[in-house]
Amino acid sequence: MSRLSDAEIRATSPESDVSEKLQNAHLTLKERLHFFRIVTDRKLTPDIMRRQIDFLQHETRKDHTLVVVDSLHKLPFKDLSERRTGIDEWLRHLEAIRDEQNVSFLVVSELSRNERGGYSKKPDLGSFKESGDIEYSADNAMVFLPDWDPFDSISTDERRGVLWLVASRESSPGKVAEFVLEYPFWGFREV
């Protein structure tokens, strides 16, 4: 948010303009955190999620909520041998919560690797690991893929990623946008 590199932040002196940028970013973040909550309950259930959303909507006096689930594969379910059915069951619960409580979900999913250990250059619904119900539950299913060799040595050279819409209730699938990594700010800029 400050558009400062980690080296600039560490080397800052109190009277520099870097310090002012950092303070402004800190104040902006502090304002935004009023509406931001993190839940790390390893025993989370759909009922607990509903109560958390009720509390957040009451606390913020907002009747709509964005919930980010990171990741679908880390949500608790009974048995690891039933992982796929557990994931699909969670998707059905999230869909019901969306409709009952006016909630938008951004759900992060792991991707399936191809036989060579990489990812498809043009993803489809089969790209989502262990979840057949994504195509039925998601309003929009998107995949963000790196467009560089992730096994090359890490550098600050330009690295691109492509955002793909693989399924949608309203739009045709295809490439949405291309992004470039803005190092050292740890963000992306649309190209």
CNS distance restraints for C-alpha pairs under 8 A (distance, minus, plus):
assign (resid   1 and name CA) (resid  25 and name CA) 5.55 0.50 0.50
assign (resid   2 and name CA) (resid  21 and name CA) 5.49 0.50 0.50
assign (resid   2 and name CA) (resid  22 and name CA) 5.51 0.50 0.50
assign (resid   2 and name CA) (resid  24 and name CA) 7.35 0.50 0.50
assign (resid   2 and name CA) (resid  25 and name CA) 5.07 0.50 0.50
assign (resid   3 and name CA) (resid 185 and name CA) 6.15 0.50 0.50
assign (resid   4 and name CA) (resid   8 and name CA) 6.03 0.50 0.50
assign (resid   4 and name CA) (resid   9 and name CA) 6.53 0.50 0.50
assign (resid   4 and name CA) (resid  18 and name CA) 7.51 0.50 0.50
assign (resid   4 and name CA) (resid  21 and name CA) 7.99 0.50 0.50
assign (resid   4 and name CA) (resid  22 and name CA) 7.77 0.50 0.50
assign (resid   4 and name CA) (resid 184 and name CA) 7.84 0.50 0.50
assign (resid   4 and name CA) (resid 185 and name CA) 6.56 0.50 0.50
assign (resid   5 and name CA) (resid   9 and name CA) 6.36 0.50 0.50
assign (resid   5 and name CA) (resid 184 and name CA) 5.30 0.50 0.50
assign (resid   5 and name CA) (resid 185 and name CA) 5.77 0.50 0.50
assign (resid   6 and name CA) (resid  10 and name CA) 6.23 0.50 0.50
assign (resid   6 and name CA) (resid 184 and name CA) 7.33 0.50 0.50
assign (resid   6 and name CA) (resid 185 and name CA) 7.98 0.50 0.50
assign (resid   7 and name CA) (resid  11 and name CA) 6.16 0.50 0.50
assign (resid   8 and name CA) (resid  12 and name CA) 5.96 0.50 0.50
assign (resid   8 and name CA) (resid  18 and name CA) 7.29 0.50 0.50
assign (resid   9 and name CA) (resid  18 and name CA) 7.29 0.50 0.50
assign (resid   9 and name CA) (resid  19 and name CA) 7.83 0.50 0.50
assign (resid   9 and name CA) (resid  22 and name CA) 7.62 0.50 0.50
assign (resid  12 and name CA) (resid  16 and name CA) 6.81 0.50 0.50
assign (resid  12 and name CA) (resid  18 and name CA) 6.22 0.50 0.50
assign (resid  12 and name CA) (resid  19 and name CA) 6.17 0.50 0.50
assign (resid  13 and name CA) (resid  18 and name CA) 7.80 0.50 0.50
assign (resid  13 and name CA) (resid  19 and name CA) 6.60 0.50 0.50
assign (resid  14 and name CA) (resid  19 and name CA) 5.67 0.50 0.50
assign (resid  15 and name CA) (resid  19 and name CA) 6.66 0.50 0.50
assign (resid  15 and name CA) (resid  20 and name CA) 7.97 0.50 0.50
assign (resid  16 and name CA) (resid  20 and name CA) 6.85 0.50 0.50
assign (resid  17 and name CA) (resid  21 and name CA) 6.25 0.50 0.50
assign (resid  18 and name CA) (resid  22 and name CA) 6.16 0.50 0.50
assign (resid  19 and name CA) (resid  23 and name CA) 6.17 0.50 0.50
assign (resid  20 and name CA) (resid  24 and name CA) 6.19 0.50 0.50
assign (resid  21 and name CA) (resid  25 and name CA) 6.21 0.50 0.50
assign (resid  22 and name CA) (resid  26 and name CA) 6.13 0.50 0.50
assign (resid  23 and name CA) (resid  27 and name CA) 6.26 0.50 0.50
assign (resid  24 and name CA) (resid  28 and name CA) 6.25 0.50 0.50
assign (resid  25 and name CA) (resid  29 and name CA) 6.09 0.50 0.50
assign (resid  26 and name CA) (resid  30 and name CA) 6.11 0.50 0.50
assign (resid  27 and name CA) (resid  31 and name CA) 6.30 0.50 0.50
assign (resid  28 and name CA) (resid  32 and name CA) 6.37 0.50 0.50
assign (resid  29 and name CA) (resid  33 and name CA) 6.12 0.50 0.50
assign (resid  30 and name CA) (resid  34 and name CA) 7.09 0.50 0.50
assign (resid  32 and name CA) (resid  36 and name CA) 6.82 0.50 0.50
assign (resid  33 and name CA) (resid  37 and name CA) 7.49 0.50 0.50
assign (resid  34 and name CA) (resid  60 and name CA) 7.99 0.50 0.50
assign (resid  35 and name CA) (resid  60 and name CA) 6.58 0.50 0.50
assign (resid  42 and name CA) (resid  75 and name CA) 7.69 0.50 0.50
assign (resid  42 and name CA) (resid  76 and name CA) 6.52 0.50 0.50
assign (resid  43 and name CA) (resid  76 and name CA) 6.37 0.50 0.50
assign (resid  44 and name CA) (resid  48 and name CA) 6.08 0.50 0.50
assign (resid  44 and name CA) (resid  49 and name CA) 6.82 0.50 0.50
assign (resid  44 and name CA) (resid  75 and name CA) 7.44 0.50 0.50
assign (resid  44 and name CA) (resid  76 and name CA) 6.58 0.50 0.50
assign (resid  45 and name CA) (resid  49 and name CA) 6.21 0.50 0.50
assign (resid  45 and name CA) (resid  76 and name CA) 7.59 0.50 0.50
assign (resid  46 and name CA) (resid  50 and name CA) 6.20 0.50 0.50
assign (resid  46 and name CA) (resid  90 and name CA) 7.76 0.50 0.50
assign (resid  46 and name CA) (resid  93 and name CA) 6.44 0.50 0.50
assign (resid  46 and name CA) (resid  94 and name CA) 7.73 0.50 0.50
assign (resid  47 and name CA) (resid  51 and name CA) 6.36 0.50 0.50
assign (resid  48 and name CA) (resid  52 and name CA) 6.15 0.50 0.50
assign (resid  49 and name CA) (resid  53 and name CA) 6.18 0.50 0.50
assign (resid  50 and name CA) (resid  54 and name CA) 6.18 0.50 0.50
assign (resid  50 and name CA) (resid  97 and name CA) 6.94 0.50 0.50
assign (resid  50 and name CA) (resid 101 and name CA) 7.95 0.50 0.50
assign (resid  51 and name CA) (resid  55 and name CA) 6.14 0.50 0.50
assign (resid  52 and name CA) (resid  56 and name CA) 6.15 0.50 0.50
assign (resid  53 and name CA) (resid  57 and name CA) 6.05 0.50 0.50
assign (resid  53 and name CA) (resid  65 and name CA) 7.44 0.50 0.50
assign (resid  53 and name CA) (resid 101 and name CA) 7.88 0.50 0.50
assign (resid  54 and name CA) (resid  58 and name CA) 6.14 0.50 0.50
assign (resid  54 and name CA) (resid 101 and name CA) 7.96 0.50 0.50
assign (resid  55 and name CA) (resid  59 and name CA) 5.97 0.50 0.50
assign (resid  56 and name CA) (resid  60 and name CA) 5.99 0.50 0.50
assign (resid  57 and name CA) (resid  61 and name CA) 5.55 0.50 0.50
assign (resid  57 and name CA) (resid  62 and name CA) 5.07 0.50 0.50
assign (resid  57 and name CA) (resid  63 and name CA) 5.65 0.50 0.50
assign (resid  57 and name CA) (resid  64 and name CA) 6.99 0.50 0.50
assign (resid  57 and name CA) (resid  65 and name CA) 7.02 0.50 0.50
assign (resid  58 and name CA) (resid  62 and name CA) 6.95 0.50 0.50
assign (resid  58 and name CA) (resid  63 and name CA) 7.98 0.50 0.50
assign (resid  63 and name CA) (resid 101 and name CA) 7.93 0.50 0.50
assign (resid  63 and name CA) (resid 102 and name CA) 6.96 0.50 0.50
assign (resid  64 and name CA) (resid 101 and name CA) 7.51 0.50 0.50
assign (resid  64 and name CA) (resid 102 and name CA) 5.30 0.50 0.50
assign (resid  64 and name CA) (resid 103 and name CA) 5.70 0.50 0.50
assign (resid  64 and name CA) (resid 104 and name CA) 7.74 0.50 0.50
assign (resid  65 and name CA) (resid 102 and name CA) 6.88 0.50 0.50
assign (resid  65 and name CA) (resid 103 and name CA) 4.88 0.50 0.50
assign (resid  65 and name CA) (resid 104 and name CA) 6.21 0.50 0.50
assign (resid  66 and name CA) (resid 103 and name CA) 5.86 0.50 0.50
assign (resid  66 and name CA) (resid 104 and name CA) 4.80 0.50 0.50
assign (resid  66 and name CA) (resid 105 and name CA) 5.81 0.50 0.50
assign (resid  66 and name CA) (resid 106 and name CA) 7.36 0.50 0.50
assign (resid  67 and name CA) (resid 103 and name CA) 7.04 0.50 0.50
assign (resid  67 and name CA) (resid 104 and name CA) 6.24 0.50 0.50
assign (resid  67 and name CA) (resid 105 and name CA) 4.90 0.50 0.50
assign (resid  67 and name CA) (resid 106 and name CA) 6.23 0.50 0.50
assign (resid  68 and name CA) (resid 105 and name CA) 5.86 0.50 0.50
assign (resid  68 and name CA) (resid 106 and name CA) 4.71 0.50 0.50
assign (resid  68 and name CA) (resid 107 and name CA) 5.80 0.50 0.50
assign (resid  68 and name CA) (resid 108 and name CA) 7.64 0.50 0.50
assign (resid  69 and name CA) (resid 105 and name CA) 7.32 0.50 0.50
assign (resid  69 and name CA) (resid 106 and name CA) 6.27 0.50 0.50
assign (resid  69 and name CA) (resid 107 and name CA) 4.74 0.50 0.50
assign (resid  69 and name CA) (resid 108 and name CA) 6.03 0.50 0.50
assign (resid  70 and name CA) (resid  74 and name CA) 7.32 0.50 0.50
assign (resid  70 and name CA) (resid 107 and name CA) 6.44 0.50 0.50
assign (resid  70 and name CA) (resid 108 and name CA) 5.18 0.50 0.50
assign (resid  70 and name CA) (resid 109 and name CA) 7.55 0.50 0.50
assign (resid  71 and name CA) (resid  75 and name CA) 6.94 0.50 0.50
assign (resid  71 and name CA) (resid 107 and name CA) 6.59 0.50 0.50
assign (resid  71 and name CA) (resid 108 and name CA) 4.82 0.50 0.50
assign (resid  71 and name CA) (resid 109 and name CA) 5.60 0.50 0.50
assign (resid  71 and name CA) (resid 110 and name CA) 7.39 0.50 0.50
assign (resid  72 and name CA) (resid  87 and name CA) 6.86 0.50 0.50
assign (resid  72 and name CA) (resid 107 and name CA) 6.32 0.50 0.50
assign (resid  72 and name CA) (resid 108 and name CA) 5.94 0.50 0.50
assign (resid  72 and name CA) (resid 109 and name CA) 5.31 0.50 0.50
assign (resid  72 and name CA) (resid 110 and name CA) 7.65 0.50 0.50
assign (resid  73 and name CA) (resid  87 and name CA) 6.81 0.50 0.50
assign (resid  73 and name CA) (resid 109 and name CA) 6.63 0.50 0.50
assign (resid  73 and name CA) (resid 110 and name CA) 6.98 0.50 0.50
assign (resid  75 and name CA) (resid  87 and name CA) 7.76 0.50 0.50
assign (resid  75 and name CA) (resid  90 and name CA) 7.88 0.50 0.50
assign (resid  77 and name CA) (resid  83 and name CA) 7.30 0.50 0.50
assign (resid  77 and name CA) (resid  86 and name CA) 5.54 0.50 0.50
assign (resid  77 and name CA) (resid  87 and name CA) 7.78 0.50 0.50
assign (resid  78 and name CA) (resid  82 and name CA) 7.50 0.50 0.50
assign (resid  78 and name CA) (resid  86 and name CA) 7.43 0.50 0.50
assign (resid  79 and name CA) (resid  83 and name CA) 6.71 0.50 0.50
assign (resid  82 and name CA) (resid  86 and name CA) 5.97 0.50 0.50
assign (resid  83 and name CA) (resid  87 and name CA) 6.09 0.50 0.50
assign (resid  83 and name CA) (resid 130 and name CA) 7.65 0.50 0.50
assign (resid  84 and name CA) (resid  88 and name CA) 6.21 0.50 0.50
assign (resid  84 and name CA) (resid 130 and name CA) 5.28 0.50 0.50
assign (resid  84 and name CA) (resid 131 and name CA) 5.99 0.50 0.50
assign (resid  85 and name CA) (resid  89 and name CA) 6.03 0.50 0.50
assign (resid  86 and name CA) (resid  90 and name CA) 6.26 0.50 0.50
assign (resid  87 and name CA) (resid  91 and name CA) 6.31 0.50 0.50
assign (resid  87 and name CA) (resid 130 and name CA) 7.67 0.50 0.50
assign (resid  87 and name CA) (resid 131 and name CA) 6.49 0.50 0.50
assign (resid  88 and name CA) (resid  92 and name CA) 6.44 0.50 0.50
assign (resid  88 and name CA) (resid 131 and name CA) 6.17 0.50 0.50
assign (resid  88 and name CA) (resid 132 and name CA) 7.07 0.50 0.50
assign (resid  88 and name CA) (resid 133 and name CA) 5.50 0.50 0.50
assign (resid  88 and name CA) (resid 134 and name CA) 7.71 0.50 0.50
assign (resid  89 and name CA) (resid  93 and name CA) 6.40 0.50 0.50
assign (resid  90 and name CA) (resid  94 and name CA) 6.12 0.50 0.50
assign (resid  91 and name CA) (resid  95 and name CA) 6.19 0.50 0.50
assign (resid  91 and name CA) (resid 133 and name CA) 6.98 0.50 0.50
assign (resid  91 and name CA) (resid 134 and name CA) 7.22 0.50 0.50
assign (resid  91 and name CA) (resid 137 and name CA) 6.44 0.50 0.50
assign (resid  92 and name CA) (resid  96 and name CA) 6.35 0.50 0.50
assign (resid  92 and name CA) (resid 137 and name CA) 6.87 0.50 0.50
assign (resid  93 and name CA) (resid  97 and name CA) 6.17 0.50 0.50
assign (resid  94 and name CA) (resid  98 and name CA) 6.02 0.50 0.50
assign (resid  94 and name CA) (resid 105 and name CA) 7.63 0.50 0.50
assign (resid  95 and name CA) (resid  99 and name CA) 6.46 0.50 0.50
assign (resid  95 and name CA) (resid 137 and name CA) 6.35 0.50 0.50
assign (resid  96 and name CA) (resid 100 and name CA) 6.08 0.50 0.50
assign (resid  97 and name CA) (resid 101 and name CA) 5.69 0.50 0.50
assign (resid  97 and name CA) (resid 102 and name CA) 7.61 0.50 0.50
assign (resid  97 and name CA) (resid 103 and name CA) 6.82 0.50 0.50
assign (resid  98 and name CA) (resid 102 and name CA) 5.43 0.50 0.50
assign (resid  98 and name CA) (resid 103 and name CA) 4.47 0.50 0.50
assign (resid  98 and name CA) (resid 104 and name CA) 6.08 0.50 0.50
assign (resid  98 and name CA) (resid 105 and name CA) 7.28 0.50 0.50
assign (resid  99 and name CA) (resid 103 and name CA) 7.11 0.50 0.50
assign (resid 109 and name CA) (resid 128 and name CA) 6.46 0.50 0.50
assign (resid 109 and name CA) (resid 129 and name CA) 7.10 0.50 0.50
assign (resid 110 and name CA) (resid 128 and name CA) 6.25 0.50 0.50
assign (resid 110 and name CA) (resid 129 and name CA) 5.55 0.50 0.50
assign (resid 111 and name CA) (resid 119 and name CA) 7.84 0.50 0.50
assign (resid 111 and name CA) (resid 127 and name CA) 5.38 0.50 0.50
assign (resid 111 and name CA) (resid 128 and name CA) 4.72 0.50 0.50
assign (resid 111 and name CA) (resid 129 and name CA) 4.88 0.50 0.50
assign (resid 112 and name CA) (resid 119 and name CA) 7.24 0.50 0.50
assign (resid 112 and name CA) (resid 126 and name CA) 7.47 0.50 0.50
assign (resid 112 and name CA) (resid 127 and name CA) 5.20 0.50 0.50
assign (resid 112 and name CA) (resid 128 and name CA) 5.80 0.50 0.50
assign (resid 112 and name CA) (resid 129 and name CA) 4.65 0.50 0.50
assign (resid 112 and name CA) (resid 130 and name CA) 7.88 0.50 0.50
assign (resid 113 and name CA) (resid 117 and name CA) 5.25 0.50 0.50
assign (resid 113 and name CA) (resid 118 and name CA) 5.25 0.50 0.50
assign (resid 113 and name CA) (resid 119 and name CA) 5.18 0.50 0.50
assign (resid 113 and name CA) (resid 120 and name CA) 7.72 0.50 0.50
assign (resid 113 and name CA) (resid 127 and name CA) 7.63 0.50 0.50
assign (resid 114 and name CA) (resid 118 and name CA) 5.51 0.50 0.50
assign (resid 114 and name CA) (resid 119 and name CA) 5.77 0.50 0.50
assign (resid 114 and name CA) (resid 120 and name CA) 6.83 0.50 0.50
assign (resid 119 and name CA) (resid 123 and name CA) 7.87 0.50 0.50
assign (resid 119 and name CA) (resid 127 and name CA) 7.98 0.50 0.50
assign (resid 119 and name CA) (resid 145 and name CA) 7.97 0.50 0.50
assign (resid 120 and name CA) (resid 127 and name CA) 7.73 0.50 0.50
assign (resid 121 and name CA) (resid 145 and name CA) 7.88 0.50 0.50
assign (resid 122 and name CA) (resid 164 and name CA) 7.82 0.50 0.50
assign (resid 123 and name CA) (resid 127 and name CA) 5.79 0.50 0.50
assign (resid 123 and name CA) (resid 143 and name CA) 7.00 0.50 0.50
assign (resid 123 and name CA) (resid 164 and name CA) 7.22 0.50 0.50
assign (resid 123 and name CA) (resid 166 and name CA) 6.60 0.50 0.50
assign (resid 124 and name CA) (resid 166 and name CA) 5.13 0.50 0.50
assign (resid 124 and name CA) (resid 167 and name CA) 7.69 0.50 0.50
assign (resid 125 and name CA) (resid 134 and name CA) 7.74 0.50 0.50
assign (resid 125 and name CA) (resid 135 and name CA) 6.74 0.50 0.50
assign (resid 125 and name CA) (resid 141 and name CA) 7.84 0.50 0.50
assign (resid 125 and name CA) (resid 166 and name CA) 6.20 0.50 0.50
assign (resid 125 and name CA) (resid 167 and name CA) 7.07 0.50 0.50
assign (resid 128 and name CA) (resid 134 and name CA) 7.89 0.50 0.50
assign (resid 133 and name CA) (resid 137 and name CA) 6.03 0.50 0.50
assign (resid 134 and name CA) (resid 138 and name CA) 5.48 0.50 0.50
assign (resid 134 and name CA) (resid 141 and name CA) 7.53 0.50 0.50
assign (resid 135 and name CA) (resid 141 and name CA) 7.55 0.50 0.50
assign (resid 135 and name CA) (resid 167 and name CA) 6.96 0.50 0.50
assign (resid 138 and name CA) (resid 168 and name CA) 7.49 0.50 0.50
assign (resid 139 and name CA) (resid 167 and name CA) 7.83 0.50 0.50
assign (resid 139 and name CA) (resid 168 and name CA) 5.55 0.50 0.50
assign (resid 139 and name CA) (resid 169 and name CA) 5.46 0.50 0.50
assign (resid 139 and name CA) (resid 170 and name CA) 7.98 0.50 0.50
assign (resid 140 and name CA) (resid 165 and name CA) 7.12 0.50 0.50
assign (resid 140 and name CA) (resid 166 and name CA) 7.76 0.50 0.50
assign (resid 140 and name CA) (resid 167 and name CA) 5.70 0.50 0.50
assign (resid 140 and name CA) (resid 168 and name CA) 4.34 0.50 0.50
assign (resid 140 and name CA) (resid 169 and name CA) 6.63 0.50 0.50
assign (resid 141 and name CA) (resid 165 and name CA) 6.01 0.50 0.50
assign (resid 141 and name CA) (resid 166 and name CA) 5.61 0.50 0.50
assign (resid 141 and name CA) (resid 167 and name CA) 5.06 0.50 0.50
assign (resid 141 and name CA) (resid 168 and name CA) 6.33 0.50 0.50
assign (resid 142 and name CA) (resid 163 and name CA) 6.85 0.50 0.50
assign (resid 142 and name CA) (resid 164 and name CA) 5.44 0.50 0.50
assign (resid 142 and name CA) (resid 165 and name CA) 4.49 0.50 0.50
assign (resid 142 and name CA) (resid 166 and name CA) 5.60 0.50 0.50
assign (resid 142 and name CA) (resid 167 and name CA) 7.18 0.50 0.50
assign (resid 143 and name CA) (resid 163 and name CA) 5.75 0.50 0.50
assign (resid 143 and name CA) (resid 164 and name CA) 5.15 0.50 0.50
assign (resid 143 and name CA) (resid 165 and name CA) 6.61 0.50 0.50
assign (resid 143 and name CA) (resid 166 and name CA) 7.10 0.50 0.50
assign (resid 144 and name CA) (resid 161 and name CA) 6.54 0.50 0.50
assign (resid 144 and name CA) (resid 162 and name CA) 5.61 0.50 0.50
assign (resid 144 and name CA) (resid 163 and name CA) 4.41 0.50 0.50
assign (resid 144 and name CA) (resid 164 and name CA) 6.28 0.50 0.50
assign (resid 145 and name CA) (resid 161 and name CA) 5.40 0.50 0.50
assign (resid 145 and name CA) (resid 162 and name CA) 5.34 0.50 0.50
assign (resid 145 and name CA) (resid 163 and name CA) 6.51 0.50 0.50
assign (resid 145 and name CA) (resid 164 and name CA) 7.92 0.50 0.50
assign (resid 146 and name CA) (resid 150 and name CA) 7.50 0.50 0.50
assign (resid 146 and name CA) (resid 159 and name CA) 7.79 0.50 0.50
assign (resid 146 and name CA) (resid 160 and name CA) 6.16 0.50 0.50
assign (resid 146 and name CA) (resid 161 and name CA) 4.20 0.50 0.50
assign (resid 146 and name CA) (resid 162 and name CA) 6.40 0.50 0.50
assign (resid 147 and name CA) (resid 159 and name CA) 7.15 0.50 0.50
assign (resid 147 and name CA) (resid 160 and name CA) 5.23 0.50 0.50
assign (resid 147 and name CA) (resid 161 and name CA) 4.94 0.50 0.50
assign (resid 147 and name CA) (resid 162 and name CA) 6.52 0.50 0.50
assign (resid 148 and name CA) (resid 159 and name CA) 6.28 0.50 0.50
assign (resid 148 and name CA) (resid 160 and name CA) 6.57 0.50 0.50
assign (resid 148 and name CA) (resid 161 and name CA) 7.68 0.50 0.50
assign (resid 150 and name CA) (resid 154 and name CA) 7.97 0.50 0.50
assign (resid 156 and name CA) (resid 183 and name CA) 6.26 0.50 0.50
assign (resid 156 and name CA) (resid 184 and name CA) 7.68 0.50 0.50
assign (resid 158 and name CA) (resid 180 and name CA) 6.65 0.50 0.50
assign (resid 158 and name CA) (resid 181 and name CA) 6.66 0.50 0.50
assign (resid 159 and name CA) (resid 180 and name CA) 5.61 0.50 0.50
assign (resid 159 and name CA) (resid 181 and name CA) 5.56 0.50 0.50
assign (resid 160 and name CA) (resid 178 and name CA) 6.87 0.50 0.50
assign (resid 160 and name CA) (resid 179 and name CA) 5.45 0.50 0.50
assign (resid 160 and name CA) (resid 180 and name CA) 4.34 0.50 0.50
assign (resid 160 and name CA) (resid 181 and name CA) 6.20 0.50 0.50
assign (resid 161 and name CA) (resid 178 and name CA) 5.82 0.50 0.50
assign (resid 161 and name CA) (resid 179 and name CA) 5.16 0.50 0.50
assign (resid 161 and name CA) (resid 180 and name CA) 6.30 0.50 0.50
assign (resid 161 and name CA) (resid 181 and name CA) 7.75 0.50 0.50
assign (resid 162 and name CA) (resid 175 and name CA) 7.21 0.50 0.50
assign (resid 162 and name CA) (resid 176 and name CA) 7.60 0.50 0.50
assign (resid 162 and name CA) (resid 177 and name CA) 5.99 0.50 0.50
assign (resid 162 and name CA) (resid 178 and name CA) 4.51 0.50 0.50
assign (resid 162 and name CA) (resid 179 and name CA) 6.20 0.50 0.50
assign (resid 163 and name CA) (resid 175 and name CA) 6.19 0.50 0.50
assign (resid 163 and name CA) (resid 176 and name CA) 5.47 0.50 0.50
assign (resid 163 and name CA) (resid 177 and name CA) 5.36 0.50 0.50
assign (resid 163 and name CA) (resid 178 and name CA) 6.22 0.50 0.50
assign (resid 163 and name CA) (resid 179 and name CA) 7.80 0.50 0.50
assign (resid 164 and name CA) (resid 173 and name CA) 7.46 0.50 0.50
assign (resid 164 and name CA) (resid 174 and name CA) 5.68 0.50 0.50
assign (resid 164 and name CA) (resid 175 and name CA) 4.49 0.50 0.50
assign (resid 164 and name CA) (resid 176 and name CA) 5.34 0.50 0.50
assign (resid 164 and name CA) (resid 177 and name CA) 7.34 0.50 0.50
assign (resid 165 and name CA) (resid 172 and name CA) 7.79 0.50 0.50
assign (resid 165 and name CA) (resid 173 and name CA) 4.96 0.50 0.50
assign (resid 165 and name CA) (resid 174 and name CA) 5.30 0.50 0.50
assign (resid 165 and name CA) (resid 175 and name CA) 6.22 0.50 0.50
assign (resid 165 and name CA) (resid 176 and name CA) 6.26 0.50 0.50
assign (resid 166 and name CA) (resid 173 and name CA) 4.91 0.50 0.50
assign (resid 166 and name CA) (resid 174 and name CA) 6.40 0.50 0.50
assign (resid 167 and name CA) (resid 171 and name CA) 7.85 0.50 0.50
assign (resid 167 and name CA) (resid 172 and name CA) 7.29 0.50 0.50
assign (resid 167 and name CA) (resid 173 and name CA) 5.55 0.50 0.50
assign (resid 168 and name CA) (resid 172 and name CA) 6.71 0.50 0.50
assign (resid 168 and name CA) (resid 173 and name CA) 6.85 0.50 0.50
assign (resid 177 and name CA) (resid 190 and name CA) 6.89 0.50 0.50
assign (resid 177 and name CA) (resid 191 and name CA) 7.47 0.50 0.50
assign (resid 178 and name CA) (resid 190 and name CA) 5.90 0.50 0.50
assign (resid 178 and name CA) (resid 191 and name CA) 5.59 0.50 0.50
assign (resid 179 and name CA) (resid 188 and name CA) 5.90 0.50 0.50
assign (resid 179 and name CA) (resid 189 and name CA) 5.36 0.50 0.50
assign (resid 179 and name CA) (resid 190 and name CA) 4.35 0.50 0.50
assign (resid 179 and name CA) (resid 191 and name CA) 5.32 0.50 0.50
assign (resid 180 and name CA) (resid 188 and name CA) 5.53 0.50 0.50
assign (resid 180 and name CA) (resid 189 and name CA) 5.44 0.50 0.50
assign (resid 180 and name CA) (resid 190 and name CA) 6.48 0.50 0.50
assign (resid 180 and name CA) (resid 191 and name CA) 6.57 0.50 0.50
assign (resid 181 and name CA) (resid 186 and name CA) 7.06 0.50 0.50
assign (resid 181 and name CA) (resid 187 and name CA) 6.01 0.50 0.50
assign (resid 181 and name CA) (resid 188 and name CA) 4.64 0.50 0.50
assign (resid 181 and name CA) (resid 189 and name CA) 6.58 0.50 0.50
assign (resid 182 and name CA) (resid 186 and name CA) 6.03 0.50 0.50
assign (resid 182 and name CA) (resid 187 and name CA) 5.33 0.50 0.50
assign (resid 182 and name CA) (resid 188 and name CA) 5.37 0.50 0.50
assign (resid 182 and name CA) (resid 189 and name CA) 6.52 0.50 0.50
assign (resid 183 and name CA) (resid 187 and name CA) 7.14 0.50 0.50
